[in-house]
Amino acid sequence: MWQLPKRMPTLTGRPAVHSILERAVIERNEFASYYEAKETLHRFVTHYNTSRLHRSIGFVTPQQKWDAAHQMVVVSDTTILEEMPN
């Protein structure tokens, strides 16, 4: 059976996310309960998506990248609607 090589995040997103969570959160903490683990993971994911700059998307946060793409779509839709004859 073929397996993905370790530490190859470009092959597929899900193993990359699991690897990041494992190295950055799970291996560095001991959790007293499920709820403590859940809250810690939630805080990390929030930080990862809203504060941490990502080289692969131009040194912006994923939230900034998402917002910019969404804003472009809205502007494009508005422009198209404004150009349509009544």
Sequence and secondary structure as in RCSB ss.txt:
>XXXX:A:sequence
MWQLPKRMPTLTGRPAVHSILERAVIERNEFASYYEAKETLHRFVTHYNTSRLHRSIGFVTPQQKWDAAHQMVVV
SDTTILEEMPN
>XXXX:A:secstr
     TT TTT HHHHHHHHHIIIIITT   SSHHHHHHHHHHHHHHHHHT  BGGGTSB HHHHHHHHHHHHHH
HHHHHHHHS  
